[in-house]
Amino acid sequence: ETAGTSGQMLAEGNAINKSLTSLGNCIKSLSEGKAPNYRDSKLTLLLQSSMTNGKVVMIAAVSPASINFAESMSTLRFADRVKKVKVKAKKQVTTDPVAALKKEKEEMEARMLAEINALKSQVEGGG
């Protein structure tokens, strides 16, 4: 209403607000240590890995004008919730599946060779 939009711009603004509300809900859940629902919007789906693994930075743009008081307070409350989010960064390790299979094959061959040698020594010792 305060933006004075109508038609398609109003619909786009509503979609943006819905995505930002979903983002706010995810941030709130993370700050409370709960599991957030990332599927509420495309924005939260795209930001899921960033919100759970990495550093979170919040830049709050507030206005000293009295007409923007409610918006500024809402922004500051959101920034406070973001500040409470504890992100546990994990090291991203990508492995080559072929190399992993080769390593597993070599380990299996070593175990089988050790077992064969153990069985040979039992047969030679007992016979």
N, C-alpha and C positions, 0 to 999 in steps of 0.2 A: 504494500500500500504506500509506504513512504517513498518507494522508488518511482512510483507513477508509471508502472509498466502494465501492458495488457497484451492479450493475444499470445503469440508464440513466445515472446520474451518473458511473459509471466509464467508460462509453462516451463520454460528453461530454468527460470529462477527457482521455481518450486522443485524441479528435479535436483538442482544444485543444493538447495536447502535440505532435501531428503538425504542426499549423499553425505552432507556435512553433519546431519543429525546422526546418521549411522556411524560416521567416524567418531563423533562425540560419545556415542554409546560404547563403541569398542575401546576408546581411551578410558572411559569410566570403568569398564569391566577390568581392563588391564591394571588400572590404578588400585582397584580393590582386590587384585589377585585372583579374579575369576576368569573363566574361559570366555572370550568374546565371540559373538556371532559375526564372522567376517562376510557371510553370504548375503547380508542385508543390502549391499550395494556394490556396484562395480569398483567404486573408489576403494572401499575397504578390502575387497579381494585383491586389488592391485597392490595395496600398501601392506598386506598381511605380513610378508616376510620382513619388511622394513620395521614394522611395529614390534616384531618378536625377536629380531636378531640384528642388532646394530645400535647406533646411537640415535637418540631422539632429540631434535632441536625444535623449539617452539619460538616463533617470533610473533609477538602480539602487537597489532596495530590498533591503538586506542585514540580516541578523540577527546579533547578537553571541552568540546561544545556540549552544552546541557541537553540539546536535542538528541545527542548520541549517547547519553548516559547509560541507558539500558543495554545498548549494543556493546559498549565498552566494558560494562560490568560482566556481561555474558562472556566476552572474550577473555577477560581476566580470570573468571572462574574456570573456563576451559583450559587456559594456560596453567593454572594451578593443578588441575587434574593431570595434565601432561607431565608436569614436574614430578608427580607421585609415581609415575610408571617406572617400574624396575625392569630393565631389559637384560636378559641373560644372553650375552653374545656367545655364539658357538663358532668354532672354527669350521669353515666350509672346506671339506676335503672331498675332492672328486677322484675317484679311482677308475682306472682303465679296466673294464670288465675282462678283456683278454688277458691282461697281466695278472689279474686276480685268479683267473682260471689256471693259468700256467703255474702260479705259485702254489695253488691248491693241489695241482697234479704232482708237482715236485715233492710236496710234503707227503702226499699219499704214497708216492713211490718210495720215499725214504722209510716210511712206516712199514710198508710191505717188505722191503729189503731187510729191515731189522727183524721182522717176524720170520722171514724165510731163514735168516742166519740163526735165529734162536731155535727154530725147529730142526735145522741141520745139526746143530750142536747137541740137541736132545737125542736125535737118532744116532749120531756117532757115539755119544757117550753111553747110550743104553744098549747098543748092538754089538 
